[in-house]
Amino acid sequence: MATIKDIAQAAGVSLATVSRVINNGPKVGDKTRARIKEIMKEMGYRPNANARALVTQRNPSLGVVLAELADPFFATLAYGIEKVARQKDIQVLLSSGSIQVETELKAIETLLEHRCEAMIVHSKALDDETLIDFASQVPGFVLINRYIEQIADRCVWLDNYSGGATMARHLLSLGHKKFVMVSSHYQIDDPSERLRGIKDELKNAGIELPDSAIEYSTPDQEGGEIAMQNLLAKGHDFTAVLSYNDAMAAGAMSMLLDHGVEIPQQISVMGFDDVLLSRYCRPKLTTLRYPIEMMAVKAAEVALNRARTNGKNKSLEDTFKYTPTIVKRESVTHAADSK
């Protein structure tokens, strides 16, 4: 069965343009609209009637699209949303996007088919234009962990740049000057913004973080192990490891311990997220707290409020930006040569 993505590729237009044609939206020329409709007919695409009826029909349900379902980070996010929904006796419909364009699009379409007027979407693969278009269709459409200026009042997001800078600043304050980083291989804003913050803070201190000192892998424990193994194989001289998240930090610590490295006496390791895992690492992980449950609660409140008022009752807040904070535990100490 043809999808919106198939239609967009065949017509040489964006997903948002196809979405506007399906929903009889503006900003599409007559020739383009006619060509897209002809392609839809040729490919046998049938827009779902429930999705088209979304703006006129109401249903007490809250749709949620997450990147992963098993990851502890997203489990915490889902818990925060479900807590609000339970208090308001609202049904939650959950779907996974897997950080892939087609999967994220299908997940949102599925929720549209169920006529969810409130929707919280964690999207990293879809382009801004497509998400802006969905926001114009769905009264309670809210993005979490992403910022798009045109729909800023629909975005609940974390300042990842500030988080990266805070990581670097903390380690610099403890005398560290030699760094490596294990980072996510996903081409999304989160790792790139954290890395940008780290590099800028180190540069301000007169320290460069070369590309060879950064290893990219899957953002899980196995990925952290592999990344650290590669860094060790390169023979880098370092006293501190900056990690994209807690899972990668745990994997990196495991690899260091397997090589007889004492943490933090020889090497300090710092994570990001403050998921449950960080409290049960040995040593316990120093990290940055990502207030994801708090953000999830806010996203649910905003989405349900907008859906209830058909998008007319906007929050008085200018932004829903959150900032990570340091949680000091046992995996970080002064650099050995600075004591």
HELIX and SHEET records of a PDB file:
HELIX    1   1 ILE A    4  ALA A   11  1                                   8    
HELIX    2   2 LEU A   15  ILE A   22  1                                   8    
HELIX    3   3 ASP A   30  MET A   43  1                                  14    
HELIX    4   4 ALA A   49  ARG A   52  1                                   4    
HELIX    5   5 LEU A   54  THR A   56  5                                   3    
HELIX    6   6 PRO A   72  GLN A   87  1                                  16    
HELIX    7   7 VAL A  101  GLU A  113  1                                  13    
HELIX    8   8 ASP A  128  GLN A  137  1                                  10    
HELIX    9   9 GLU A  149  ARG A  154  5                                   6    
HELIX   10  10 ASN A  160  SER A  173  1                                  14    
HELIX   11  11 ASP A  189  ASN A  204  1                                  16    
HELIX   12  12 ASP A  211  ALA A  213  5                                   3    
HELIX   13  13 GLN A  221  LYS A  234  1                                  14    
HELIX   14  14 ASP A  246  ASP A  258  1                                  13    
HELIX   15  15 LEU A  277  TYR A  280  1                                   4    
HELIX   16  16 ILE A  292  ARG A  308  1                                  17    
HELIX   17  17 ALA A  336  SER A  338  5                                   3    
SHEET    1   A 6 GLN A  91  SER A  96  0                                        
SHEET    2   A 6 SER A  61  LEU A  66  1                                        
SHEET    3   A 6 ALA A 118  VAL A 121  1                                        
SHEET    4   A 6 GLY A 140  ILE A 144  1                                        
SHEET    5   A 6 CYS A 155  LEU A 158  1                                        
SHEET    6   A 6 PHE A 320  TYR A 322  1                                        
SHEET    1   B 4 ILE A 214  SER A 217  0                                        
SHEET    2   B 4 PHE A 179  SER A 184  1                                        
SHEET    3   B 4 ALA A 240  SER A 243  1                                        
SHEET    4   B 4 SER A 268  MET A 270  1                                        
SHEET    1   C 2 THR A 287  ARG A 289  0                                        
SHEET    2   C 2 THR A 325  VAL A 327 -1                                        
END                                                                             
